[in-house]
Amino acid sequence: MSGNPLVHNASLCSELGYFYGGNDVEAGAGQLLAAIDTHDAQAETYTARQRAALARFRPGHAEITARYTALLDALFAAY
């Protein structure tokens, strides 16, 4: 991850980036301004936090690999 600021409203990954809920354009604008105003000063901390949050989705993560394996095994066992 490059550490670029991500302003988004995806509730399934609200811990990532600069999150705002729903379709609240004002909140989104506020998060965009926060990213513009503060991101550079906290870029290293932001990048470390994002990498930690995303680690659970990486292929080498044992728990997620086991879950996908179980799902695929169940899928193929059905045929």
N, CA, C and O atoms as a GROMACS GRO file, in nm:
protein
  316
    1MET      N    1   0.085  -0.117   0.000
    1MET     CA    2   0.000   0.000   0.000
    1MET      C    3   0.089   0.123   0.000
    1MET      O    4   0.188   0.130   0.073
    2SER      N    5   0.053   0.218  -0.082
    2SER     CA    6   0.138   0.335  -0.100
    2SER      C    7   0.118   0.442   0.006
    2SER      O    8   0.200   0.532   0.018
    3GLY      N    9   0.012   0.435   0.082
    3GLY     CA   10  -0.013   0.536   0.183
    3GLY      C   11  -0.093   0.654   0.132
    3GLY      O   12  -0.108   0.754   0.202
    4ASN      N   13  -0.145   0.642   0.010
    4ASN     CA   14  -0.230   0.749  -0.042
    4ASN      C   15  -0.359   0.756   0.038
    4ASN      O   16  -0.413   0.652   0.076
    5PRO      N   17  -0.409   0.876   0.064
    5PRO     CA   18  -0.532   0.888   0.141
    5PRO      C   19  -0.652   0.834   0.062
    5PRO      O   20  -0.666   0.860  -0.057
    6LEU      N   21  -0.737   0.761   0.131
    6LEU     CA   22  -0.856   0.704   0.070
    6LEU      C   23  -0.978   0.761   0.142
    6LEU      O   24  -0.999   0.733   0.260
    7VAL      N   25  -1.057   0.841   0.072
    7VAL     CA   26  -1.182   0.895   0.126
    7VAL      C   27  -1.293   0.809   0.067
    7VAL      O   28  -1.307   0.800  -0.055
    8HIS      N   29  -1.373   0.747   0.154
    8HIS     CA   30  -1.473   0.652   0.105
    8HIS      C   31  -1.590   0.639   0.202
    8HIS      O   32  -1.585   0.686   0.315
    9ASN      N   33  -1.695   0.572   0.154
    9ASN     CA   34  -1.812   0.546   0.238
    9ASN      C   35  -1.848   0.397   0.238
    9ASN      O   36  -1.965   0.362   0.256
   10ALA      N   37  -1.751   0.311   0.219
   10ALA     CA   38  -1.774   0.166   0.219
   10ALA      C   39  -1.776   0.115   0.363
   10ALA      O   40  -1.672   0.102   0.428
   11SER      N   41  -1.896   0.087   0.412
   11SER     CA   42  -1.912   0.051   0.554
   11SER      C   43  -1.846  -0.081   0.591
   11SER      O   44  -1.816  -0.104   0.708
   12LEU      N   45  -1.823  -0.169   0.495
   12LEU     CA   46  -1.759  -0.298   0.526
   12LEU      C   47  -1.612  -0.283   0.562
   12LEU      O   48  -1.552  -0.374   0.618
   13CYS      N   49  -1.554  -0.169   0.530
   13CYS     CA   50  -1.413  -0.145   0.566
   13CYS      C   51  -1.398  -0.003   0.620
   13CYS      O   52  -1.310   0.072   0.578
   14SER      N   53  -1.483   0.031   0.714
   14SER     CA   54  -1.485   0.167   0.768
   14SER      C   55  -1.357   0.204   0.843
   14SER      O   56  -1.328   0.322   0.862
   15GLU      N   57  -1.281   0.102   0.885
   15GLU     CA   58  -1.157   0.131   0.957
   15GLU      C   59  -1.045   0.176   0.864
   15GLU      O   60  -0.939   0.220   0.910
   16LEU      N   61  -1.067   0.166   0.735
   16LEU     CA   62  -0.965   0.207   0.638
   16LEU      C   63  -0.985   0.352   0.596
   16LEU      O   64  -1.098   0.399   0.579
   17GLY      N   65  -0.877   0.420   0.580
   17GLY     CA   66  -0.879   0.554   0.522
   17GLY      C   67  -0.961   0.655   0.599
   17GLY      O   68  -0.972   0.650   0.721
   18TYR      N   69  -1.018   0.747   0.524
   18TYR     CA   70  -1.099   0.856   0.578
   18TYR      C   71  -1.244   0.823   0.545
   18TYR      O   72  -1.296   0.859   0.439
   19PHE      N   73  -1.308   0.755   0.637
   19PHE     CA   74  -1.443   0.703   0.616
   19PHE      C   75  -1.549   0.806   0.654
   19PHE      O   76  -1.534   0.881   0.751
   20TYR      N   77  -1.657   0.807   0.577
   20TYR     CA   78  -1.777   0.882   0.613
   20TYR      C   79  -1.896   0.790   0.584
   20TYR      O   80  -1.893   0.713   0.488
   21GLY      N   81  -1.999   0.799   0.665
   21GLY     CA   82  -2.111   0.707   0.653
   21GLY      C   83  -2.213   0.746   0.548
   21GLY      O   84  -2.232   0.864   0.518
   22GLY      N   85  -2.278   0.646   0.494
   22GLY     CA   86  -2.388   0.666   0.401
   22GLY      C   87  -2.350   0.747   0.279
   22GLY      O   88  -2.240   0.734   0.225
   23ASN      N   89  -2.443   0.829   0.238
   23ASN     CA   90  -2.421   0.917   0.123
   23ASN      C   91  -2.415   1.062   0.168
   23ASN      O   92  -2.460   1.152   0.096
   24ASP      N   93  -2.360   1.084   0.285
   24ASP     CA   94  -2.352   1.217   0.344
   24ASP      C   95  -2.239   1.296   0.277
   24ASP      O   96  -2.122   1.285   0.314
   25VAL      N   97  -2.278   1.375   0.178
   25VAL     CA   98  -2.180   1.450   0.100
   25VAL      C   99  -2.102   1.548   0.187
   25VAL      O  100  -1.982   1.568   0.166
   26GLU      N  101  -2.169   1.610   0.282
   26GLU     CA  102  -2.100   1.704   0.370
   26GLU      C  103  -1.994   1.633   0.454
   26GLU      O  104  -1.883   1.684   0.472
   27ALA      N  105  -2.028   1.515   0.506
   27ALA     CA  106  -1.930   1.438   0.583
   27ALA      C  107  -1.815   1.394   0.493
   27ALA      O  108  -1.699   1.396   0.535
   28GLY      N  109  -1.846   1.355   0.370
   28GLY     CA  110  -1.742   1.318   0.275
   28GLY      C  111  -1.650   1.434   0.245
   28GLY      O  112  -1.528   1.419   0.238
   29ALA      N  113  -1.709   1.552   0.227
   29ALA     CA  114  -1.629   1.672   0.203
   29ALA      C  115  -1.541   1.702   0.324
   29ALA      O  116  -1.426   1.744   0.310
   30GLY      N  117  -1.596   1.681   0.444
   30GLY     CA  118  -1.518   1.702   0.566
   30GLY      C  119  -1.399   1.609   0.574
   30GLY      O  120  -1.290   1.649   0.612
   31GLN      N  121  -1.421   1.483   0.537
   31GLN     CA  122  -1.311   1.386   0.537
   31GLN      C  123  -1.207   1.420   0.430
   31GLN      O  124  -1.087   1.403   0.451
   32LEU      N  125  -1.254   1.468   0.316
   32LEU     CA  126  -1.161   1.509   0.211
   32LEU      C  127  -1.074   1.625   0.260
   32LEU      O  128  -0.953   1.626   0.239
   33LEU      N  129  -1.137   1.723   0.324
   33LEU     CA  130  -1.061   1.836   0.378
   33LEU      C  131  -0.964   1.789   0.487
   33LEU      O  132  -0.851   1.839   0.495
   34ALA      N  133  -1.008   1.695   0.570
   34ALA     CA  134  -0.918   1.641   0.674
   34ALA      C  135  -0.798   1.574   0.610
   34ALA      O  136  -0.685   1.590   0.656
   35ALA      N  137  -0.822   1.498   0.503
   35ALA     CA  138  -0.711   1.431   0.434
   35ALA      C  139  -0.615   1.534   0.375
   35ALA      O  140  -0.493   1.520   0.385
   36ILE      N  141  -0.671   1.637   0.314
   36ILE     CA  142  -0.586   1.741   0.254
   36ILE      C  143  -0.506   1.814   0.361
   36ILE      O  144  -0.387   1.840   0.344
   37ASP      N  145  -0.572   1.846   0.472
   37ASP     CA  146  -0.508   1.926   0.577
   37ASP      C  147  -0.410   1.849   0.665
   37ASP      O  148  -0.312   1.907   0.712
   38THR      N  149  -0.434   1.720   0.688
   38THR     CA  150  -0.356   1.649   0.790
   38THR      C  151  -0.277   1.529   0.739
   38THR      O  152  -0.189   1.480   0.810
   39HIS      N  153  -0.307   1.482   0.620
   39HIS     CA  154  -0.250   1.354   0.578
   39HIS      C  155  -0.097   1.353   0.574
   39HIS      O  156  -0.034   1.260   0.625
   40ASP      N  157  -0.038   1.454   0.515
   40ASP     CA  158   0.108   1.454   0.502
   40ASP      C  159   0.178   1.444   0.637
   40ASP      O  160   0.280   1.377   0.650
   41ALA      N  161   0.123   1.512   0.737
   41ALA     CA  162   0.185   1.513   0.870
   41ALA      C  163   0.175   1.378   0.939
   41ALA      O  164   0.256   1.347   1.027
   42GLN      N  165   0.077   1.297   0.902
   42GLN     CA  166   0.058   1.168   0.967
   42GLN      C  167   0.073   1.051   0.870
   42GLN      O  168   0.025   0.941   0.898
   43ALA      N  169   0.139   1.073   0.759
   43ALA     CA  170   0.147   0.972   0.653
   43ALA      C  171   0.207   0.839   0.700
   43ALA      O  172   0.157   0.733   0.663
   44GLU      N  173   0.312   0.844   0.779
   44GLU     CA  174   0.375   0.718   0.824
   44GLU      C  175   0.282   0.640   0.914
   44GLU      O  176   0.268   0.518   0.899
   45THR      N  177   0.217   0.708   1.008
   45THR     CA  178   0.123   0.642   1.099
   45THR      C  179   0.004   0.588   1.021
   45THR      O  180  -0.040   0.476   1.045
   46TYR      N  181  -0.047   0.667   0.928
   46TYR     CA  182  -0.160   0.627   0.844
   46TYR      C  183  -0.126   0.500   0.766
   46TYR      O  184  -0.203   0.404   0.764
   47THR      N  185  -0.009   0.500   0.702
   47THR     CA  186   0.032   0.384   0.622
   47THR      C  187   0.045   0.260   0.708
   47THR      O  188   0.000   0.152   0.667
   48ALA      N  189   0.104   0.271   0.824
   48ALA     CA  190   0.118   0.156   0.914
   48ALA      C  191  -0.018   0.105   0.958
   48ALA      O  192  -0.041  -0.016   0.963
   49ARG      N  193  -0.109   0.196   0.990
   49ARG     CA  194  -0.244   0.158   1.034
   49ARG      C  195  -0.320   0.088   0.921
   49ARG      O  196  -0.390  -0.011   0.944
   50GLN      N  197  -0.306   0.139   0.799
   50GLN     CA  198  -0.374   0.080   0.684
   50GLN      C  199  -0.319  -0.059   0.654
   50GLN      O  200  -0.395  -0.152   0.625
   51ARG      N  201  -0.188  -0.073   0.660
   51ARG     CA  202  -0.127  -0.205   0.634
   51ARG      C  203  -0.173  -0.308   0.736
   51ARG      O  204  -0.200  -0.423   0.702
   52ALA      N  205  -0.182  -0.266   0.862
   52ALA     CA  206  -0.229  -0.358   0.966
   52ALA      C  207  -0.375  -0.396   0.942
   52ALA      O  208  -0.412  -0.512   0.958
   53ALA      N  209  -0.456  -0.300   0.903
   53ALA     CA  210  -0.599  -0.328   0.879
   53ALA      C  211  -0.618  -0.416   0.757
   53ALA      O  212  -0.708  -0.500   0.755
   54LEU      N  213  -0.535  -0.400   0.656
   54LEU     CA  214  -0.548  -0.479   0.533
   54LEU      C  215  -0.484  -0.617   0.542
   54LEU      O  216  -0.510  -0.703   0.458
   55ALA      N  217  -0.402  -0.640   0.643
   55ALA     CA  218  -0.330  -0.767   0.656
   55ALA      C  219  -0.424  -0.887   0.657
   55ALA      O  220  -0.389  -0.994   0.608
   56ARG      N  221  -0.541  -0.868   0.713
   56ARG     CA  222  -0.634  -0.982   0.722
   56ARG      C  223  -0.686  -1.026   0.586
   56ARG      O  224  -0.742  -1.136   0.574
   57PHE      N  225  -0.670  -0.944   0.483
   57PHE     CA  226  -0.717  -0.979   0.349
   57PHE      C  227  -0.607  -1.036   0.260
   57PHE      O  228  -0.634  -1.080   0.149
   58ARG      N  229  -0.484  -1.035   0.307
   58ARG     CA  230  -0.372  -1.078   0.224
   58ARG      C  231  -0.368  -1.231   0.214
   58ARG      O  232  -0.407  -1.301   0.307
   59PRO      N  233  -0.320  -1.283   0.101
   59PRO     CA  234  -0.316  -1.427   0.080
   59PRO      C  235  -0.238  -1.504   0.186
   59PRO      O  236  -0.272  -1.619   0.214
   60GLY      N  237  -0.136  -1.446   0.244
   60GLY     CA  238  -0.057  -1.516   0.343
   60GLY      C  239  -0.118  -1.520   0.482
   60GLY      O  240  -0.060  -1.581   0.572
   61HIS      N  241  -0.231  -1.457   0.501
   61HIS     CA  242  -0.297  -1.455   0.632
   61HIS      C  243  -0.360  -1.592   0.657
   61HIS      O  244  -0.450  -1.633   0.585
   62ALA      N  245  -0.312  -1.662   0.758
   62ALA     CA  246  -0.352  -1.802   0.782
   62ALA      C  247  -0.502  -1.819   0.799
   62ALA      O  248  -0.560  -1.912   0.742
   63GLU      N  249  -0.566  -1.732   0.875
   63GLU     CA  250  -0.710  -1.747   0.900
   63GLU      C  251  -0.791  -1.730   0.772
   63GLU      O  252  -0.882  -1.809   0.745
   64ILE      N  253  -0.761  -1.629   0.694
   64ILE     CA  254  -0.837  -1.606   0.571
   64ILE      C  255  -0.811  -1.717   0.470
   64ILE      O  256  -0.902  -1.758   0.398
   65THR      N  257  -0.687  -1.766   0.464
   65THR     CA  258  -0.655  -1.876   0.374
   65THR      C  259  -0.734  -2.001   0.414
   65THR      O  260  -0.786  -2.071   0.327
   66ALA      N  261  -0.743  -2.029   0.542
   66ALA     CA  262  -0.820  -2.144   0.590
   66ALA      C  263  -0.968  -2.129   0.558
   66ALA      O  264  -1.033  -2.226   0.520
   67ARG      N  265  -1.020  -2.009   0.573
   67ARG     CA  266  -1.162  -1.986   0.541
   67ARG      C  267  -1.190  -2.008   0.393
   67ARG      O  268  -1.287  -2.075   0.356
   68TYR      N  269  -1.105  -1.951   0.307
   68TYR     CA  270  -1.124  -1.970   0.163
   68TYR      C  271  -1.110  -2.117   0.125
   68TYR      O  272  -1.186  -2.166   0.041
   69THR      N  273  -1.015  -2.187   0.185
   69THR     CA  274  -0.997  -2.329   0.157
   69THR      C  275  -1.122  -2.406   0.195
   69THR      O  276  -1.168  -2.492   0.119
   70ALA      N  277  -1.178  -2.377   0.312
   70ALA     CA  278  -1.300  -2.445   0.356
   70ALA      C  279  -1.417  -2.415   0.262
   70ALA      O  280  -1.494  -2.504   0.229
   71LEU      N  281  -1.430  -2.291   0.220
   71LEU     CA  282  -1.538  -2.255   0.127
   71LEU      C  283  -1.522  -2.326  -0.006
   71LEU      O  284  -1.620  -2.377  -0.062
   72LEU      N  285  -1.400  -2.330  -0.058
   72LEU     CA  286  -1.377  -2.400  -0.185
   72LEU      C  287  -1.397  -2.550  -0.171
   72LEU      O  288  -1.454  -2.613  -0.260
   73ASP      N  289  -1.352  -2.608  -0.060
   73ASP     CA  290  -1.373  -2.750  -0.037
   73ASP      C  291  -1.522  -2.782  -0.033
   73ASP      O  292  -1.567  -2.880  -0.092
   74ALA      N  293  -1.600  -2.698   0.035
   74ALA     CA  294  -1.744  -2.720   0.044
   74ALA      C  295  -1.810  -2.705  -0.093
   74ALA      O  296  -1.901  -2.780  -0.127
   75LEU      N  297  -1.763  -2.610  -0.170
   75LEU     CA  298  -1.818  -2.589  -0.304
   75LEU      C  299  -1.794  -2.711  -0.392
   75LEU      O  300  -1.886  -2.760  -0.458
   76PHE      N  301  -1.670  -2.760  -0.394
   76PHE     CA  302  -1.637  -2.873  -0.479
   76PHE      C  303  -1.696  -3.004  -0.426
   76PHE      O  304  -1.722  -3.095  -0.504
   77ALA      N  305  -1.717  -3.013  -0.296
   77ALA     CA  306  -1.779  -3.134  -0.239
   77ALA      C  307  -1.925  -3.145  -0.280
   77ALA      O  308  -1.981  -3.254  -0.282
   78ALA      N  309  -1.986  -3.033  -0.314
   78ALA     CA  310  -2.127  -3.032  -0.354
   78ALA      C  311  -2.146  -3.088  -0.494
   78ALA      O  312  -2.259  -3.117  -0.534
   79TYR      N  313  -2.037  -3.104  -0.570
   79TYR     CA  314  -2.049  -3.153  -0.708
   79TYR      C  315  -1.998  -3.291  -0.722
   79TYR      O  316  -2.002  -3.347  -0.831
   0.00000   0.00000   0.00000
